[in-house]
Amino acid sequence: MSFLGALFYDKLMKSTEEACLIDWRRELLKNVSGKVLEIGAGTGASLALYPKNSELEIFLSEPDANMRGQLEEKVSQKKLSNVVVLSSPGESIESKDDFFDVVFVSLVCCSVTDVQASLREIKRVLKPGGSFVFLEHVAAEAGSSRRKWQNRLNVFWRKIAGNCHLNRETEQHIRDAGFNIQNIRHESMRKAMSIVRPTIRGVATLN
Ligand SMILES: C[S@@+](CC[C@H](N)C(=O)[O-])C[C@H]1O[C@@H](n2cnc3c(N)ncnc32)[C@H](O)[C@@H]1O
């Protein structure tokens, strides 16, 4: 993410966050417990939405220095002693195997360099029986006019939006990686540009 992109990120996302994302994040995170890793935590949009549980250990990983600077500032302002900020990317997570109870991603699988490698890493660091919780914008239905626009604009969009791919088939990638999707919702992201509106959110496991 460019310096300016990171600087204005929260402002650009504000109306979408208020229209739907805050509610979706809160709902997805309400039952998390134990050791939780959030990959690509960005500026910390989900930080205030984790349950207030002193036994929760939260690891926020953000490889982009501009985004991470804001994340670290929020963590230190809130004086959160149960939160650790890491800098590793999804493709090489700084962790032992079988360590986390939950791995959470929001609007990240679209941006990682290698989505398959990132999903392999998530499998590696999740404890047996752990949960992979996701909230992602995804490719529109194949053949739809929205999908055609996503395909046309993808190269340009990646350049201006921190490598965000408009047309990633993330649900298929999650299934192909060997996860079992326990629940999934497909919903339009309100107050967002048409090309990023299709979303999926839910929980997947490895058993
Ligand atoms: C659209 S932002 C979403 C940020 C945050 N998760 C949220 O929901 O607001 C995408 C994030 O993915 C991060 N990202 C990009 N490539 C990544 C990678 N290879 N591994 C982990 N995170 C990555 C970016 O730095 C950025 O913070």
The ligand as a Gaussian input file, in Angstrom:
#p B3LYP/6-31G(d) Opt

LIG

0 1
 C       -7.772000      -4.038000       1.818000
 S       -6.589000      -4.095000       3.093000
 C       -7.554000      -4.818000       4.411000
 C       -7.005000      -4.499000       5.763000
 C       -7.794000      -5.072000       6.942000
 N       -7.720000      -6.494000       6.984000
 C       -9.225000      -4.620000       6.922000
 O      -10.111000      -5.445000       6.910000
 O       -9.430000      -3.395000       6.939000
 C       -5.540000      -5.419000       2.584000
 C       -4.438000      -5.704000       3.552000
 O       -3.731000      -6.878000       3.152000
 C       -2.367000      -6.655000       3.404000
 N       -1.554000      -7.558000       2.587000
 C       -1.133000      -7.398000       1.316000
 N       -0.357000      -8.427000       0.933000
 C       -0.285000      -9.250000       1.989000
 C        0.379000     -10.484000       2.232000
 N        1.111000     -11.080000       1.285000
 N        0.256000     -11.046000       3.442000
 C       -0.519000     -10.472000       4.402000
 N       -1.164000      -9.305000       4.238000
 C       -1.048000      -8.698000       3.050000
 C       -2.172000      -5.201000       3.041000
 O       -0.968000      -4.674000       3.544000
 C       -3.416000      -4.574000       3.632000
 O       -3.227000      -4.214000       4.972000

